[in-house]
Amino acid sequence: MSDDVLLTFNAGSSTLKIGVFELATEGARNVGRGKIDFDQSPLMLRYSIGTDRYEKTIRGDNGTQFVSVISDTLDHLLAHLPGKLRAVAHRVVHGGMAFQEAVLLDEAAIKRIEKLVPLAPLHQPQALRAIRSMQMLRPDVQQTASFDTAFHSSQADVVRRLAIPRAMHDDGVRRYGFHGLSYKYIAAKLREIDPEAAKGKVVTCHLGSGASLCAMENGTSRDTSMGFSALDGIPMATRPGWLDPGALLYLMRTGKQQPERIEDFLYHQCGLLGVSGISGDTRVLLDDKSPEAAEAIDLFCLRISGEIGRLCATTGGLDAIVFTAGIGENQPEIRTRVARRLQWLGIEIDEDANDSNLTSINAASSRVKLFVIPTDEERVIAEEAVALVA
């Protein structure tokens, strides 16, 4: 057992997910996980170390008292671990054009991340709060950042371009893509599971409350459904996905003029919640028998299958589809509906394997392989950090 401990912080708009790793000679070994839900009051840190589970009340909030949240979290987690804290590794949603790989964080790097806040106004400040809190509490501890956009930097310029004046593209208004840490993990995991499939043309469907798709060739990103922001692509729990810019002009002319109101509308009132009027949670919608719930699920699956077709135009074919993240890993009904809409591609799903959430769920006669692979963003963040602090 190593004397060193590494923590990963994955700060979302309403949660903080934590990975606990020991730095052994073979690399980072996961020994625990934790989560704080900022929508709950009082705040609770729920975590596990090995097989032991804990639940602790913590001080602070998701704003000005965030330092207290980090302080209490460190106290609780490190009390169970014999080693010293060597590093904290952060997931940062947006790397812009500045960051195409993970970096050690110094003041110059942090300031460059701060300049990218307008590109990810809900997520970027959360990561920065965690980074600045650690700076204040433990200036002796190294910090690293891993970027959700970095995996997609391999895409061709024509794929990343929006049909706007060239000067705006050169200034950073372009398609970036997100969920890159998840896609990097899936690319590596698929190489272990089916090396031949991994070398081919693969579409990975990261389906959670935030959702996107990525087309890969030999594990390299070629195209993705999300573009300039995390609002783009397929419908999500509360985000609309693709939206005609004319609809935004209409909103601006009819009462939702302020950017803050439009931002809240797009991030929190649209998607499956907006269509159904019931919930943004596909589990709730699948159990609900109302026509509005059914329509929300139908739209979700239609847009996923349609986006797979578009991504095939970029790669020029399709050898495998991977389903991952909360919905992709755990909801057979969604996978079945997507597969049925893609029968024209020669896709056939094995219903028994699918219902059992097996790794391989395609029928033997299917021309395209289908996989269910749990993702692990914290693992990627930890491995990138180890490479930097070693």
DRENVEXTI-742713 format. One record per residue (C-alpha): x, y, z. Coordinates in steps of 0.25 Angstrom, whole numbers, plus 5000, padded with zeros to 4 digits. Example, Ala and Ser with C-alpha at 12.3 -4.5 7.8 and 13.67 -1.06 7.14 Angstrom:
<pts>
504949825031
505549965029
</pts>
This chain:
<pts>
500050005000
500550144996
500650255006
500050354996
498650384993
497950454981
496550514981
495750544968
494750654968
493650644958
492850774960
491550784953
490450894954
489750834966
490650714971
492150694975
492650554971
493850504978
494850384975
495850334985
497050274980
498350214986
499650234978
500250094977
501350054968
500450004957
499750144957
498450194963
497650094971
496150134974
495850114988
494650194990
493550294984
492750404990
491650504986
491050634991
489650674985
489550824987
488050824985
487950754999
487850825012
488650805021
489750765012
490150625013
491450555009
491150415005
492350325003
493050195003
494450145007
494650005003
493349925007
493050035018
491950135015
491750265023
490850385023
491350515029
490650655030
491650765025
491650915026
491651015015
490851035002
490951034987
491351184987
492251274996
492351165007
492951064997
494251065004
493551005016
492950895008
494350855003
494950865017
493950775023
494050675011
495550665013
495450645028
494450525026
495150455015
496550465020
496250415034
496050275028
497350275020
498750245025
499450325014
499650475012
498950555001
499850564989
498950624979
497550664975
497050654961
495950724955
494950704944
494850834936
493750844926
494350944916
495750954911
495451044900
496551054889
497551064901
497550924907
497650804898
498150714909
498250704924
499150804932
499750834945
499050954951
499851074954
499351224955
499451244940
498751114936
497551154946
497451294940
497351234926
496251144931
495551264937
495551334924
494651214919
493551234928
492651304918
492751174909
492251084921
491551184931
490851074939
491950974940
493251044939
493051134952
492851004960
494150944956
494851074959
494251084973
494850944976
496150984971
496251114978
495751054991
496850954990
497851064988
497451125000
497351005009
498450925004
499451004996
500450894998
499650794990
499850784975
498550804966
498350764952
497150784942
496550694932
495650754921
494450694915
494650764902
496150714900
495750574894
495050644883
496250724879
496650624868
495350654860
495550714846
495450864845
494250844835
493550764846
493750874857
493350984848
492051064849
491451134837
491851274842
492851374838
494351314838
494751424848
493751374858
494251224857
495651274859
495251344871
494751224877
493251214873
493351064868
492850924872
493650874883
492850744888
492750694903
492750574911
494150544906
494650484919
493550374918
493850354903
495350334906
495050234916
494050154907
495150154896
496150094905
495149994911
494649954897
496049914893
496049814905
494749754902
494749754887
496049804880
495549784866
494249864869
495149974875
495949984863
494750014855
493650124853
492950134867
491850224872
491750234887
490450284893
490750354907
489250354912
489050424925
488350554930
489350614921
489450534908
490350534895
490850434885
492250424879
492750364866
494150294868
495150224858
496150144865
495850214878
496050354872
494850454873
494350494859
493050564862
492150584873
490650624875
490950744885
491550864879
491951004884
491250974897
490650864905
489250904901
489450854887
489150714881
488050614885
486950654896
487450634910
486750634924
486450784924
487350834912
486750844898
487850794889
487850844875
486950974875
486651064863
487351194866
486051264861
485351204873
486351284882
486051414874
484551384876
484851364891
485551494892
484451574885
483351514893
483751544907
485051454911
485951564907
487051554918
488151454915
488051404930
486551364928
486851304914
488051224920
487151174932
486051134922
487051064913
487750984924
486650954933
485250964926
485450894913
485750744909
484950634914
484450714925
483950824915
483250724906
482650634916
482250744927
482550624937
483950594939
485350594932
485650464938
485450354927
485150254938
483950334943
483450354928
483550204925
482650174937
481650284934
480550244924
480150384919
480350414905
481250534908
482250444915
482250344903
482450454894
483650504902
484250364901
483950354886
484650484883
485850444891
486050314884
485750374871
486750484872
487850384877
487650294865
487650414856
488950464861
489550324860
489150334845
489850474844
491050424850
491150314841
491250414830
492550464836
493250334838
492650264826
492150144833
491850084846
492449954852
491949964867
491050044876
491350064891
490350104901
490850164914
490550264926
489350254935
488250234924
489150154914
489650064925
488350034932
487050054923
486849934913
485549994908
486350124903
487450034896
486349944889
485550064884
486850124878
487249994872
485949974866
485950104859
487350064853
486949934847
487149994833
488649984837
488549834839
488549854854
487849744862
487849744877
487749614886
486649644895
487049544906
488449604907
487949744906
486949714918
488049654926
488949774923
490049684918
491349754912
490949694898
489549714894
489449694878
488849574872
489849484865
489249524851
489449674854
490349744844
490749844855
491249804869
490549864881
491149884895
490749934909
492049984916
491950054929
492750184929
493750234939
494150384937
494850384951
495850274946
496250354934
496450484943
497250404953
498150334942
498350474935
498750534948
499750414952
500450444938
500650584942
501050574957
501950454956
</pts>
